Amino acid sequence: MSKYIFRITVLLSLFLVSCDNVNDLLNQYTKDGPIIYAAKVNEINTQSGYYRFKINLYPAEDINRSHCILSWNITGDTRDSIKIDYSPNNYDNELECYYIIVDGPSTHGIQGNLEISAQNIDAFGNKSLIEIGSAYIYGEDYISSLLNAQVRISSTVDEITFEQKIGAVGNLLSYQQKNGNFTDEVFVTDNSYPLIDAKSGGLIRSKTRYLVNETDIDMLDVAEYLETEIP
């Protein structure tokens, strides 16, 4: 019987010690009052550019909101971040959101998909829960995959027609005339363009320009010119 009472006493002692530890842990986090979160970002979307991107933020209503910290490239000790204030200067009236354009990811070799975290901070320093978004950054790798539109020359050598490419918005163009000089470069948005005094055996130089998505903030040119010989 005495052994039984001893075991019960030991178990009760361990239970009380455990309760004390839990209470100490709870007090550690609640000694300054309950945790208060700032209102979070409801939605984050992005628009792609060439070694840059635009971030659009749709924050929840909060009269105390101050700014948002945007972070990306979070690997080990490396962390890129930027602050955007919730001010009229950073408001896009057309999209009805706050925005910021982030330049310069090329310094870190960032191309392609990128995960972005957004955390609001209010006027009292309270932080919100984190909202995650993603961006796509165009770089040299993507440019290298773009192709120029082929050029077809009419039988009378007085007009050229461009091949239609998905996402293409036009072509940069210059060509050699009979005097041997190239014309000034023009940007042609039509499918065809007239040739005046084109030199037989001369060259047509063209480069196709793309707007991959309608929401992109940059147009992209093919890296190299296409050279087509004039018959």
SEMIDREN-500792 format. One record per residue (C-alpha): x, y negated, z; residue in three letters; residue number from 1. Coordinates in Angstrom, 1 decimal. Example, Ala and Ser with C-alpha at 12.3 -4.5 7.8 and 13.67 -1.06 7.14 Angstrom:
// SEMIDREN-500792
c1:c2:c3:resn:resi
12.3:4.5:7.8:ALA:1;
13.7:1.1:7.1:SER:2;
END
This chain:
// SEMIDREN-500792
c1:c2:c3:resn:resi
0.0:0.0:0.0:MET:1;
2.8:-2.4:0.9:SER:2;
4.4:-1.7:-2.5:LYS:3;
1.2:-2.6:-4.3:TYR:4;
0.8:-5.9:-2.4:ILE:5;
4.5:-6.7:-3.2:PHE:6;
3.9:-6.2:-6.9:ARG:7;
0.7:-8.4:-6.9:ILE:8;
2.7:-11.1:-5.1:THR:9;
5.5:-11.0:-7.7:VAL:10;
3.0:-11.2:-10.6:LEU:11;
1.2:-14.1:-9.0:LEU:12;
4.5:-15.9:-8.5:SER:13;
5.5:-15.4:-12.1:LEU:14;
2.1:-16.7:-13.3:PHE:15;
2.4:-19.8:-11.2:LEU:16;
5.9:-20.5:-12.5:VAL:17;
4.6:-20.0:-16.1:SER:18;
1.7:-22.5:-15.4:CYS:19;
4.2:-25.0:-14.1:ASP:20;
6.3:-24.7:-17.2:ASN:21;
3.3:-25.2:-19.5:VAL:22;
2.2:-28.2:-17.5:ASN:23;
5.7:-29.7:-17.7:ASP:24;
5.7:-29.2:-21.4:LEU:25;
2.3:-30.8:-21.8:LEU:26;
3.2:-33.7:-19.6:ASN:27;
6.3:-34.3:-21.8:GLN:28;
4.0:-35.0:-24.7:TYR:29;
1.2:-36.8:-23.0:THR:30;
3.0:-38.9:-20.4:LYS:31;
2.6:-41.9:-22.8:ASP:32;
-1.0:-41.1:-23.6:GLY:33;
-2.5:-39.2:-26.4:PRO:34;
-0.8:-39.0:-29.8:ILE:35;
-2.2:-41.7:-32.2:ILE:36;
-2.0:-41.2:-35.9:TYR:37;
-2.2:-44.0:-38.5:ALA:38;
-4.7:-43.5:-41.3:ALA:39;
-3.1:-41.4:-44.0:LYS:40;
-2.8:-41.8:-47.8:VAL:41;
-5.9:-40.3:-49.3:ASN:42;
-4.4:-39.8:-52.7:GLU:43;
-1.1:-40.2:-54.5:ILE:44;
-0.5:-40.0:-58.2:ASN:45;
2.4:-40.9:-60.5:THR:46;
3.1:-42.1:-64.0:GLN:47;
6.2:-40.9:-65.8:SER:48;
9.0:-43.0:-67.2:GLY:49;
12.6:-42.7:-68.5:TYR:50;
14.7:-42.1:-65.3:TYR:51;
12.0:-43.9:-63.4:ARG:52;
8.4:-43.4:-62.3:PHE:53;
5.5:-45.3:-60.9:LYS:54;
3.7:-44.2:-57.7:ILE:55;
0.1:-45.1:-57.2:ASN:56;
-1.2:-45.0:-53.6:LEU:57;
-4.8:-44.8:-52.5:TYR:58;
-4.7:-45.2:-48.7:PRO:59;
-7.6:-44.6:-46.3:ALA:60;
-9.3:-47.7:-44.9:GLU:61;
-7.3:-49.0:-41.9:ASP:62;
-7.3:-52.7:-40.8:ILE:63;
-4.0:-52.0:-39.0:ASN:64;
-2.1:-50.5:-41.9:ARG:65;
1.3:-52.0:-42.6:SER:66;
3.4:-50.0:-45.1:HIS:67;
4.1:-46.6:-46.5:CYS:68;
7.4:-44.7:-46.6:ILE:69;
7.9:-42.6:-49.8:LEU:70;
10.5:-39.9:-49.7:SER:71;
11.9:-37.4:-52.2:TRP:72;
15.0:-35.3:-53.0:ASN:73;
14.8:-34.1:-49.4:ILE:74;
17.6:-31.5:-49.3:THR:75;
19.9:-31.1:-46.3:GLY:76;
21.5:-34.4:-45.4:ASP:77;
20.3:-36.0:-48.7:THR:78;
17.1:-38.1:-48.5:ARG:79;
16.0:-40.8:-50.9:ASP:80;
13.2:-43.1:-49.7:SER:81;
11.6:-46.4:-50.3:ILE:82;
9.2:-48.7:-48.5:LYS:83;
6.1:-50.1:-50.0:ILE:84;
4.2:-52.9:-48.2:ASP:85;
0.4:-52.9:-48.4:TYR:86;
0.4:-56.5:-49.7:SER:87;
-1.4:-58.2:-52.6:PRO:88;
1.8:-58.3:-54.6:ASN:89;
1.8:-54.5:-54.7:ASN:90;
-1.8:-54.1:-55.7:TYR:91;
-2.9:-52.9:-59.2:ASP:92;
-6.3:-54.5:-59.8:ASN:93;
-6.9:-52.3:-62.9:GLU:94;
-6.3:-49.0:-61.1:LEU:95;
-7.5:-50.3:-57.7:GLU:96;
-4.5:-49.0:-55.8:CYS:97;
-1.1:-50.0:-54.4:TYR:98;
1.9:-49.2:-56.5:TYR:99;
5.6:-49.3:-56.8:ILE:100;
8.0:-48.5:-59.6:ILE:101;
11.0:-46.5:-58.6:VAL:102;
14.1:-47.0:-60.8:ASP:103;
17.4:-45.3:-60.9:GLY:104;
17.0:-41.6:-60.1:PRO:105;
19.6:-41.1:-62.9:SER:106;
22.3:-41.9:-60.3:THR:107;
21.3:-38.6:-58.7:HIS:108;
20.8:-36.7:-61.9:GLY:109;
17.1:-36.3:-61.2:ILE:110;
15.1:-35.1:-64.2:GLN:111;
11.9:-33.1:-64.5:GLY:112;
9.6:-32.4:-61.6:ASN:113;
10.0:-34.1:-58.3:LEU:114;
8.1:-33.7:-55.1:GLU:115;
7.2:-36.9:-53.2:ILE:116;
5.9:-37.3:-49.6:SER:117;
4.0:-40.4:-48.5:ALA:118;
3.6:-41.4:-44.8:GLN:119;
1.8:-44.5:-43.7:ASN:120;
2.9:-46.6:-40.7:ILE:121;
0.5:-49.0:-39.1:ASP:122;
1.2:-52.4:-37.4:ALA:123;
1.8:-50.6:-34.0:PHE:124;
4.4:-48.2:-35.4:GLY:125;
2.1:-45.2:-35.4:ASN:126;
2.8:-42.7:-38.2:LYS:127;
0.2:-40.9:-40.3:SER:128;
0.1:-37.3:-41.5:LEU:129;
2.2:-36.7:-44.6:ILE:130;
0.5:-36.6:-48.1:GLU:131;
2.4:-34.7:-50.8:ILE:132;
2.5:-35.6:-54.5:GLY:133;
4.6:-34.9:-57.6:SER:134;
6.2:-36.8:-60.4:ALA:135;
7.8:-35.9:-63.7:TYR:136;
10.9:-37.9:-64.8:ILE:137;
12.0:-38.0:-68.4:TYR:138;
15.8:-37.9:-68.9:GLY:139;
18.4:-36.9:-71.4:GLU:140;
17.3:-33.2:-71.3:ASP:141;
13.8:-34.1:-72.4:TYR:142;
15.0:-36.6:-75.0:ILE:143;
17.1:-33.9:-76.5:SER:144;
14.0:-31.8:-77.2:SER:145;
12.3:-34.5:-79.2:LEU:146;
12.3:-34.3:-83.0:LEU:147;
12.2:-36.9:-85.7:ASN:148;
9.3:-37.0:-88.2:ALA:149;
10.4:-35.8:-91.6:GLN:150;
10.3:-38.4:-94.4:VAL:151;
8.7:-37.7:-97.8:ARG:152;
9.6:-40.0:-100.7:ILE:153;
7.1:-40.6:-103.5:SER:154;
8.0:-39.5:-107.1:SER:155;
8.2:-43.1:-108.1:THR:156;
10.6:-43.9:-105.2:VAL:157;
8.5:-46.8:-104.1:ASP:158;
6.9:-45.4:-100.9:GLU:159;
7.7:-43.1:-98.1:ILE:160;
5.3:-41.0:-95.9:THR:161;
6.1:-39.9:-92.4:PHE:162;
5.3:-36.4:-91.0:GLU:163;
2.7:-36.6:-88.3:GLN:164;
4.0:-35.6:-84.9:LYS:165;
1.9:-35.1:-81.7:ILE:166;
2.6:-37.9:-79.3:GLY:167;
4.4:-40.1:-81.9:ALA:168;
3.4:-43.7:-82.0:VAL:169;
5.6:-44.8:-84.9:GLY:170;
9.0:-44.8:-86.5:ASN:171;
12.0:-47.1:-86.5:LEU:172;
13.0:-47.6:-90.2:LEU:173;
15.7:-49.2:-92.4:SER:174;
16.9:-48.2:-95.9:TYR:175;
19.5:-49.1:-98.5:GLN:176;
18.6:-51.4:-101.3:GLN:177;
20.2:-51.7:-104.7:LYS:178;
22.6:-54.3:-103.4:ASN:179;
24.0:-51.6:-101.0:GLY:180;
22.8:-53.3:-97.8:ASN:181;
20.4:-51.9:-95.3:PHE:182;
17.2:-53.7:-94.7:THR:183;
16.5:-55.0:-91.2:ASP:184;
15.1:-52.3:-88.9:GLU:185;
11.4:-52.4:-88.5:VAL:186;
9.0:-50.4:-86.4:PHE:187;
6.3:-48.7:-88.5:VAL:188;
3.1:-47.5:-87.0:THR:189;
1.4:-46.5:-90.3:ASP:190;
1.8:-43.1:-91.9:ASN:191;
3.4:-44.7:-95.0:SER:192;
5.7:-47.6:-95.9:TYR:193;
6.7:-49.2:-99.2:PRO:194;
10.2:-49.1:-100.6:LEU:195;
11.4:-52.2:-102.4:ILE:196;
14.5:-52.0:-104.7:ASP:197;
15.6:-48.8:-103.0:ALA:198;
19.0:-47.6:-104.0:LYS:199;
19.3:-44.3:-105.8:SER:200;
21.6:-42.1:-103.7:GLY:201;
21.2:-44.5:-100.8:GLY:202;
20.0:-43.6:-97.3:LEU:203;
16.8:-44.0:-95.3:ILE:204;
17.4:-44.1:-91.6:ARG:205;
14.5:-43.4:-89.3:SER:206;
13.9:-42.5:-85.7:LYS:207;
10.6:-41.4:-84.2:THR:208;
9.2:-43.0:-81.0:ARG:209;
6.9:-41.1:-78.6:TYR:210;
4.4:-41.8:-75.9:LEU:211;
4.1:-38.3:-74.5:VAL:212;
1.1:-39.1:-72.2:ASN:213;
-1.2:-42.1:-72.4:GLU:214;
-0.4:-42.9:-68.7:THR:215;
3.4:-43.0:-69.2:ASP:216;
5.2:-46.2:-68.4:ILE:217;
7.9:-45.7:-71.0:ASP:218;
8.0:-44.7:-74.7:MET:219;
10.8:-42.4:-75.7:LEU:220;
13.0:-42.5:-78.8:ASP:221;
14.7:-39.5:-80.4:VAL:222;
18.4:-39.6:-79.6:ALA:223;
19.7:-39.6:-83.1:GLU:224;
18.6:-41.1:-86.4:TYR:225;
17.3:-39.0:-89.3:LEU:226;
19.1:-39.8:-92.5:GLU:227;
17.2:-39.0:-95.7:THR:228;
18.8:-39.5:-99.2:GLU:229;
17.0:-41.6:-101.7:ILE:230;
16.7:-39.7:-105.1:PRO:231;
END
